[in-house]
Amino acid sequence: MMARRKPNISAPLAAAALMLCCNPAFAAGARGTSAFQFLQLGVGARPSAMGEVFAGVAGDVNAVYWNPAGLAGMKRRELSLTHALWLDGITYSNIVCGQPVKGGTIGAALNVLNTGSIQKADNTGLRLADQYSMSEAMGLVSYARGLGEFALGANLKFITSRIEEETAHAFAADVGALYGGFRPWGRKLSVGLAVQNAGTKAKYVAEEYSLPVIVRAGGALEAVKGLLVVSDLNYVEKDINIHVGAEYTRAFGAFVAAARAGYKNDTIKELGALSGLTAGAGLKWNDLQLDYAWNSFTDLGITHRISLGVKFGGPAVKAEQPAAAPALPAVSAPADGDADGVADPLDKCPGTSTGTVVNAEGCAPAVLRN
């Protein structure tokens, strides 16, 4: 019986990184040598349309993927589902929810990526006739708390990957901070800082790979009414990338429409200037929100993301305060025309001289009269 050739694990890692376009220069330098490259993919159609900028944005459940401190700005329970159509049949889906509670906001999320079929290669790089698939997943729990204009947040993650029969696992954490107290030119400015994917190594067969640690520093400025301008500076795998974006919202009766655009320089060196463009739109009606994001990778193709979000329930329940005693209605004193201390309706001897000793009926007792 012919022995089955064992596929080369490092080759699929490189292929996956190339197809995901997180890092087109996988084989050209230091970038792309970490495991779980899908952790670099932008999640959520709204932030993805704005140039993948969200480190300084609060109040959106998708902040859990960019800066967990942003969850502290949530006022109501929120659920969001995103499905992304990537290149070469790759799909990336996620579900995330957040809940304001006493003392902060909690959240949870699940992300799943599937590459579809990939052609096998042996240890020499020779391509084989057989194909296989690769899938990766991440689950996380999150907590954030606001302290006035300041907020802190953290995520705990479990990450797993399967390449044919080989699997790898890792644990990681994210931490973030957000401050929204700046008011330049009378406009609200919030700034955020987050460190992501600090954790254990992933082991494929006998080789270990680090996680792609990401540091995000960004801001969000409400430039004019309805216009949000955002920018992030990202450090990942020894590279520094600049992302910028904007969102304009306007109400049309019961609907709120949003137009978004952005630019990022991650891929322009390998794929050209147009690969940095992002765009999208959103529509909100009552508690429902639908968002779309578009990103071109020039000759490699176009990616699409669509998100559906819903808010429900009331605001977080605040700590109970002692009930205040009900206010008693004001009662005016009855009239006493002769000032004898007996109210006129009860006074049987009205007009008694001031200073006269009277009984309960307002009359001078006989025993007191001379």
C-alpha positions as CSV (number, residue, x, y, z in Angstrom):
1,M,0.0,0.0,0.0
2,M,1.3,3.4,-0.9
3,A,2.1,5.6,2.1
4,R,0.0,8.7,2.3
5,R,2.0,11.9,1.9
6,K,1.6,14.3,4.9
7,P,0.9,17.8,3.7
8,N,3.2,20.6,4.7
9,I,1.7,22.6,7.4
10,S,3.7,25.8,6.9
11,A,2.6,26.0,3.3
12,P,-1.1,26.1,4.1
13,L,-0.4,28.8,6.7
14,A,1.2,30.9,4.0
15,A,-1.5,30.2,1.5
16,A,-4.2,31.1,4.0
17,A,-2.4,34.4,4.8
18,L,-2.2,35.2,1.2
19,M,-5.8,34.4,0.4
20,L,-7.0,36.3,3.4
21,C,-5.0,39.3,2.2
22,C,-4.3,40.3,5.8
23,N,-0.8,40.2,4.7
24,P,0.1,39.8,1.0
25,A,3.8,40.0,1.8
26,F,3.7,36.8,3.8
27,A,6.8,35.3,2.1
28,A,8.6,38.6,1.7
29,G,9.4,39.6,5.2
30,A,8.7,39.3,8.9
31,R,4.9,39.9,8.6
32,G,2.6,37.0,8.3
33,T,4.7,34.5,10.2
34,S,2.3,34.3,13.1
35,A,-0.6,31.9,13.5
36,F,-4.3,32.7,13.4
37,Q,-3.9,35.4,10.7
38,F,-7.7,35.8,10.7
39,L,-7.4,37.7,13.9
40,Q,-6.2,40.7,11.8
41,L,-9.4,40.7,9.7
42,G,-11.8,43.6,10.4
43,V,-15.1,42.6,12.0
44,G,-18.4,44.4,11.6
45,A,-19.6,46.2,8.4
46,R,-19.7,49.6,10.0
47,P,-16.1,49.8,11.2
48,S,-14.9,48.0,8.1
49,A,-16.5,50.6,5.8
50,M,-14.7,53.4,7.8
51,G,-11.3,52.2,6.9
52,E,-11.3,49.5,9.7
53,V,-11.1,52.3,12.3
54,F,-12.8,51.8,15.6
55,A,-10.4,52.2,18.5
56,G,-11.8,55.5,19.6
57,V,-15.5,54.7,19.0
58,A,-17.9,53.8,21.9
59,G,-21.4,52.6,22.2
60,D,-21.4,49.9,19.5
61,V,-21.3,46.2,20.3
62,N,-18.7,45.6,17.6
63,A,-16.2,47.6,19.7
64,V,-15.4,44.3,21.3
65,Y,-13.2,43.5,18.3
66,W,-11.4,46.8,18.2
67,N,-11.3,48.2,21.7
68,P,-13.3,46.4,24.4
69,A,-13.5,49.6,26.5
70,G,-16.0,50.9,23.9
71,L,-18.6,48.5,25.2
72,A,-19.0,50.8,28.3
73,G,-20.8,53.3,26.2
74,M,-23.7,50.9,25.4
75,K,-27.1,51.9,26.9
76,R,-29.2,48.9,25.8
77,R,-28.8,45.2,25.1
78,E,-27.5,44.7,21.5
79,L,-27.0,41.8,19.1
80,S,-25.1,41.9,15.8
81,L,-24.4,39.3,13.1
82,T,-21.9,39.8,10.3
83,H,-21.2,37.6,7.3
84,A,-18.1,38.4,5.1
85,L,-17.5,37.1,1.6
86,W,-13.8,37.1,1.1
87,L,-11.6,35.9,-1.8
88,D,-11.4,32.4,-3.3
89,G,-14.5,31.2,-1.5
90,I,-13.4,32.2,2.0
91,T,-16.2,33.1,4.4
92,Y,-16.0,34.8,7.7
93,S,-19.0,35.0,10.0
94,N,-19.5,36.2,13.6
95,I,-22.2,36.8,16.2
96,V,-21.6,39.2,19.1
97,C,-23.9,40.5,21.9
98,G,-23.5,43.0,24.7
99,Q,-25.5,43.6,27.8
100,P,-25.3,46.6,30.2
101,V,-25.5,45.4,33.8
102,K,-25.0,46.9,37.2
103,G,-21.3,47.9,37.4
104,G,-20.5,47.8,33.7
105,T,-21.2,46.0,30.4
106,I,-20.6,42.3,29.6
107,G,-20.3,40.8,26.1
108,A,-19.7,37.5,24.2
109,A,-18.8,36.7,20.6
110,L,-18.1,33.8,18.3
111,N,-16.2,34.0,15.0
112,V,-15.8,31.3,12.4
113,L,-13.7,31.4,9.2
114,N,-13.7,28.7,6.5
115,T,-11.3,28.8,3.6
116,G,-13.1,26.3,1.4
117,S,-10.9,23.9,-0.7
118,I,-7.2,24.3,-0.8
119,Q,-4.9,22.3,-3.0
120,K,-2.4,20.1,-1.1
121,A,1.4,20.4,-1.4
122,D,4.1,18.1,-0.1
123,N,7.3,19.1,1.8
124,T,9.0,20.1,-1.4
125,G,6.2,22.4,-2.5
126,L,5.0,20.1,-5.2
127,R,1.2,20.5,-5.6
128,L,-0.8,17.3,-5.2
129,A,-4.1,16.4,-6.8
130,D,-6.0,16.2,-3.5
131,Q,-7.6,19.1,-1.7
132,Y,-8.4,19.9,1.9
133,S,-10.0,22.7,3.9
134,M,-8.9,24.9,6.7
135,S,-11.1,26.5,9.4
136,E,-10.5,28.7,12.3
137,A,-12.7,29.9,15.1
138,M,-12.6,32.3,18.1
139,G,-14.8,32.6,21.1
140,L,-14.5,35.5,23.6
141,V,-16.1,37.0,26.7
142,S,-15.8,40.7,27.5
143,Y,-16.2,43.1,30.3
144,A,-16.1,46.9,30.3
145,R,-16.7,49.6,32.9
146,G,-17.1,53.3,32.6
147,L,-15.6,55.7,35.2
148,G,-17.1,59.1,34.2
149,E,-15.5,60.0,30.9
150,F,-13.0,57.2,31.2
151,A,-13.6,53.5,30.4
152,L,-11.7,50.3,30.7
153,G,-12.4,47.0,29.0
154,A,-10.9,43.5,28.5
155,N,-11.5,40.3,26.5
156,L,-10.6,36.7,27.2
157,K,-10.3,34.6,24.0
158,F,-10.1,30.9,23.0
159,I,-8.8,30.4,19.5
160,T,-8.7,27.2,17.5
161,S,-7.6,26.2,14.0
162,R,-7.9,23.0,12.0
163,I,-5.8,22.2,8.9
164,E,-6.9,18.8,7.6
165,E,-6.4,16.5,10.6
166,E,-4.1,18.8,12.4
167,T,-5.4,21.2,15.1
168,A,-4.0,24.0,17.2
169,H,-5.3,26.0,20.1
170,A,-4.4,29.2,22.0
171,F,-5.6,31.5,24.7
172,A,-5.3,35.3,24.4
173,A,-6.4,38.5,26.1
174,D,-7.2,42.0,24.9
175,V,-7.2,45.2,27.1
176,G,-8.3,48.6,26.2
177,A,-8.9,52.1,27.5
178,L,-11.1,55.0,26.2
179,Y,-11.4,58.6,27.2
180,G,-14.2,60.8,25.9
181,G,-13.8,64.0,27.8
182,F,-12.0,66.2,25.2
183,R,-14.0,69.1,23.7
184,P,-11.8,70.8,21.1
185,W,-13.6,73.6,19.3
186,G,-16.7,72.6,21.3
187,R,-16.8,69.2,19.6
188,K,-16.6,65.8,21.3
189,L,-13.4,63.9,20.8
190,S,-12.7,60.5,22.2
191,V,-9.4,58.6,22.1
192,G,-8.7,55.0,22.7
193,L,-5.8,52.6,23.1
194,A,-6.0,48.8,22.9
195,V,-3.6,45.8,22.9
196,Q,-4.9,42.7,21.3
197,N,-4.0,39.0,21.1
198,A,-1.5,38.8,23.9
199,G,-1.4,35.1,24.7
200,T,-0.1,31.6,24.3
201,K,1.5,30.1,21.2
202,A,-0.3,27.8,18.7
203,K,1.4,24.5,18.0
204,Y,1.0,22.8,14.6
205,V,2.6,19.3,14.8
206,A,6.1,20.2,16.1
207,E,6.2,23.9,15.2
208,E,5.0,26.7,17.5
209,Y,3.7,30.0,16.1
210,S,3.0,33.3,18.0
211,L,-0.2,35.2,17.8
212,P,-0.4,38.4,15.8
213,V,-0.2,41.0,18.6
214,I,-1.9,44.3,17.6
215,V,-1.7,47.7,19.2
216,R,-4.3,50.2,18.2
217,A,-4.4,53.9,19.1
218,G,-7.1,56.0,17.7
219,G,-9.6,58.8,18.0
220,A,-13.1,59.8,16.9
221,L,-14.2,63.4,16.4
222,E,-17.8,64.6,15.9
223,A,-16.7,67.3,13.5
224,V,-20.2,68.6,12.7
225,K,-23.7,67.4,13.4
226,G,-24.0,64.0,11.8
227,L,-20.3,63.7,10.7
228,L,-17.9,61.4,12.6
229,V,-14.3,61.5,11.6
230,V,-12.0,58.7,12.8
231,S,-8.4,57.6,12.6
232,D,-6.3,54.7,14.0
233,L,-2.6,54.1,14.1
234,N,-2.0,50.3,14.2
235,Y,1.2,48.4,15.1
236,V,1.2,44.7,14.0
237,E,4.0,42.4,13.4
238,K,6.7,45.1,13.2
239,D,4.7,47.3,10.8
240,I,2.9,50.5,11.5
241,N,-0.3,51.2,9.5
242,I,-2.5,54.3,9.3
243,H,-6.2,54.0,8.9
244,V,-8.7,56.9,8.4
245,G,-12.4,57.1,7.8
246,A,-15.6,59.0,8.2
247,E,-19.3,58.4,8.7
248,Y,-22.2,60.8,7.8
249,T,-25.7,60.1,9.2
250,R,-29.0,61.8,8.4
251,A,-32.5,61.1,9.5
252,F,-35.3,60.7,7.0
253,G,-38.5,60.4,9.1
254,A,-38.3,57.1,11.0
255,F,-35.2,56.1,9.2
256,V,-31.6,57.0,9.7
257,A,-29.2,56.6,6.7
258,A,-25.4,56.4,6.9
259,A,-22.7,56.8,4.3
260,R,-19.2,55.7,5.1
261,A,-15.8,55.7,3.5
262,G,-12.2,55.1,4.6
263,Y,-8.6,54.4,3.6
264,K,-5.9,52.1,5.0
265,N,-2.3,51.6,3.8
266,D,-1.9,47.9,4.8
267,T,-1.9,46.5,1.3
268,I,-1.1,49.4,-1.0
269,K,2.6,48.5,-1.3
270,E,1.8,45.0,-2.8
271,L,-1.6,45.6,-4.4
272,G,-1.6,49.3,-5.3
273,A,-3.3,52.4,-4.0
274,L,-6.9,51.4,-4.8
275,S,-6.6,48.4,-2.4
276,G,-6.7,50.8,0.5
277,L,-10.2,52.1,-0.3
278,T,-13.2,51.1,1.8
279,A,-16.8,52.2,1.5
280,G,-20.2,51.3,2.8
281,A,-23.7,52.3,3.9
282,G,-26.1,51.7,6.7
283,L,-29.8,52.0,7.4
284,K,-31.4,52.2,10.8
285,W,-35.1,51.8,11.6
286,N,-36.3,51.8,15.2
287,D,-34.1,49.2,16.9
288,L,-32.9,47.5,13.7
289,Q,-29.8,48.4,11.8
290,L,-28.4,47.0,8.5
291,D,-24.9,47.8,7.4
292,Y,-22.8,47.0,4.3
293,A,-19.0,47.3,3.7
294,W,-17.0,47.1,0.4
295,N,-13.2,46.7,0.0
296,S,-11.4,46.2,-3.3
297,F,-8.1,44.2,-3.5
298,T,-7.7,45.3,-7.1
299,D,-6.7,42.3,-9.3
300,L,-7.4,39.8,-6.5
301,G,-11.1,40.7,-6.2
302,I,-13.6,42.5,-4.0
303,T,-14.7,41.6,-0.4
304,H,-18.2,42.3,1.0
305,R,-19.5,42.4,4.5
306,I,-23.0,42.7,5.7
307,S,-24.2,43.2,9.3
308,L,-27.5,43.0,10.9
309,G,-27.9,44.5,14.4
310,V,-30.8,44.8,16.8
311,K,-31.2,46.6,20.1
312,F,-33.7,45.5,22.7
313,G,-34.7,45.9,26.3
314,G,-34.4,49.0,28.4
315,P,-31.3,50.7,29.9
316,A,-29.3,48.9,32.5
317,V,-31.0,48.7,35.9
318,K,-29.3,51.2,38.3
319,A,-28.6,50.4,41.9
320,E,-31.7,50.7,44.0
321,Q,-32.0,53.9,46.1
322,P,-34.0,54.2,49.3
323,A,-37.5,55.3,48.6
324,A,-38.2,58.9,49.6
325,A,-41.1,59.5,52.0
326,P,-44.1,60.8,50.2
327,A,-44.6,64.5,50.6
328,L,-47.6,65.5,52.8
329,P,-50.1,68.0,51.3
330,A,-49.8,71.4,52.8
331,V,-52.6,72.1,55.3
332,S,-53.5,75.7,56.2
333,A,-54.4,76.6,59.8
334,P,-58.2,77.3,60.3
335,A,-59.2,81.0,60.9
336,D,-59.3,82.3,64.5
337,G,-60.8,85.8,64.3
338,D,-60.6,86.6,68.1
339,A,-57.2,85.0,68.6
340,D,-58.4,83.0,71.5
341,G,-56.8,79.8,70.3
342,V,-60.1,78.2,69.2
343,A,-60.9,78.0,65.5
344,D,-63.8,80.0,64.3
345,P,-65.9,76.9,63.2
346,L,-65.7,75.6,66.8
347,D,-65.9,78.9,68.6
348,K,-69.3,79.3,70.3
349,C,-68.3,82.7,71.8
350,P,-66.8,84.7,68.9
351,G,-65.5,88.1,69.7
352,T,-64.0,87.2,73.0
353,S,-61.6,89.9,74.2
354,T,-57.9,89.2,73.7
355,G,-56.3,87.7,76.7
356,T,-59.5,86.2,78.1
357,V,-59.1,82.6,79.3
358,V,-61.5,80.4,77.4
359,N,-62.6,76.8,77.4
360,A,-62.5,74.4,74.5
361,E,-65.6,76.0,73.0
362,G,-64.1,79.4,73.0
363,C,-66.1,80.7,75.9
364,A,-65.0,82.1,79.3
365,P,-65.9,79.4,82.0
366,A,-68.3,80.6,84.7
367,V,-65.8,79.8,87.4
368,L,-63.4,82.2,85.9
369,R,-65.8,85.1,85.7
370,N,-66.0,87.7,88.5
